[in-house]
């Protein structure tokens, strides 16, 4: 398995923490999305194998707008996972198979889609990119759904929310990414194009 990711100093505390719901915050281009993808696609499955013996995980990755999922989120995941995952465009699903027999299944969705029935999902975890755009009721539903996979486990699930805005009183673990830490990983003149 090959994952393309350079861990930034501010992301290290986020990766080391295993609280149930974690919020990663910072300005645009600080590496929040890549840190969250690496956590959900690699670190969390390895942690769950070691602590609980889980060999399969199920994740929901989403953004408010489905076009942003197709144009931003899926390409970002493909860039990090590279050849380790197989992507089914028809089902908007990716399966990552690890060399040690672990399988991580990722479902992609836009929360603005009328047929997005997240109430029936059994999940290990979720990742919401640009979570400030997503209605709080969606987040509440997902926080309740992450306890259902694998069945009959003591594990309470993982929720990862990435945002440029954070209400400090939410009661979740909040990690702030530095403003210029990710500069060397960006294409030249990237920030000027924003």
N, C-alpha and C positions, 0 to 999 in steps of 0.2 A: 504494500500500500504506500502510495506517495501523496503527501499533502504539502502544498507550497504555502508556507506561512512563516513569517518572521515575528516572533513575540516581542512586543514593545514593552518597555519597563512598566508603564501604567497598566497594561493588561495582565501582568503577572499576578497581582493581588486578586483580580477578577477570576483568573484561572485557578488559583489556589483555594478560593472560597467555594464551598459546596452547599451554600444555603439554598433553600427550595426555590425562591424567586430572587433573581438578581437583575439589577438595572444598570446598564452600561450607558453612560452619558458623556457628551462632549460635542464640540463643534463639528461641522462637516469636515471630512477627509482626515479624521484623527485615528482611523483604524478600528472603529467600534464594530462595524459589520463583519470585518474579517476575523476579529477576535471572537465574536459570537459564533460565527460559522465553525471556526476551529474547535471551539468548546463543544458545540453540539455534534459535530461530525467525528471528532476524534477523542478529545479528553473525557467527555462525559461517558461515552461507551466503554472506554478503558477503565474508568473509575468504577462504573457499575459492574463490570466483569470482576474486578478485584474485590469489591466490597460485598456484592450480592450474587455473583456467579451468573449474571444475565448475559446471554449470548445474542439476544435480539433487542433492539430498541426501535421505537416508533416516534417520529417527530413530526410536528406541523410547523412549517416555515411560512410566514405570511407577511403581507403588507396591506395597507388599506386598499390600494388600487391594484387590480389584477394586471394591468399593463406594466406597472412598476415591478411586479413579480417576474413577468416574462422578460422585461428589458434590463432589469438591474439585479434582482435577487438571484435568479437562476444562473445567470452568467457569473456572478460572484462566487457562488457555490462551485460551479464547474471549474473555475479558475483555481480554487484552492484544492479541490478533490482531484482534479486532473483525470487520470485514467483509472482511478480506483473505483469510480461509481458508474453505474449504468443508468441512463436517464430515459424514461418513457414519456415522450412528449404528449401522447394522447391522454395519458392519465395524470400528467404533471406530477410525476413521482420519480424519485431517485433511490436506488439501492446501492449502498456501499458495503462491499464485502472485504473484511479484514483477513489477513493471512492466518490469524489464529482462530478462524471460524466464526467471528462475530459478524452479525449482519445489522446494519442500521438502515432503516427505511424512512425516507423523508417525503412527506406530502406537501405540496406547495398550494397556496390559495391566496386569493385576494378577498378581503373581508367585505368588499363592496358588491360581491356577487350574490344575487338573490338565492341561488341554489347551494350556497356554502353552508351545509348543515354540520356545524362543528359539535353539536350536542350529542351526536351518536359516535364520536371518535373515542377510541381507547388509545391513550398516548402515554409515552414515557416522558416526553417533554415538548415544549414549544419554543419558538423563537419568533418574536415580532420585531421586524425592522421598521424604523420610524414610528414607534409606538405612540407618539403624541398625536398621530393622525387617526388612531383606532379608538373607537368608542369603548368606554370603560366596561360596558356590559359584555363585550366580546372577551375582554381580558378576564373578567370574572368567570365566564363559562370555561375558558381554557384552564384557568387555575383549578377548576373542579374536575376537568377531564384528565389531567396528568397523573392521576392516582390509579388509573385502570389498566396499565400495561407495564410489565407483565402482571397477569392476574395472580391473586393471592400472595402479594409480596408486601413487605414492610416499608418499601420505598415509597416516598410521597411525591415523586416526580420533580422535574426541573422546569422552571420558566425563565426565559431570557428575554428581556425587553431592551431594545436599543432606541435611544431618543436623544434629541438635542435639547430637550427641556425636561426638568425633573422637579417634582414637588417633593421636597425633603421630608415631608411628614407622612409619606406613604407607608412607612414601616418595613420596607424591604431593604436588602443590601444594595447600596448604590456605589458605583465605581466610576470615577471621572477619568477620561482619557485626556492626555496633554495635547495642547494646541498644535505643536510643531513636531511631535515625536515621529509622525508617520511621513514626514516630508520626503525623506530619501526613497520611500517605496512608491511614490507617485510619479507618473510620467511628467516630463518637463512641461511647464506652463499649465498644468492641470488645474490648479486653484484659480488661475486667471480666467478660465473658461466657465467657472461656476456662476 
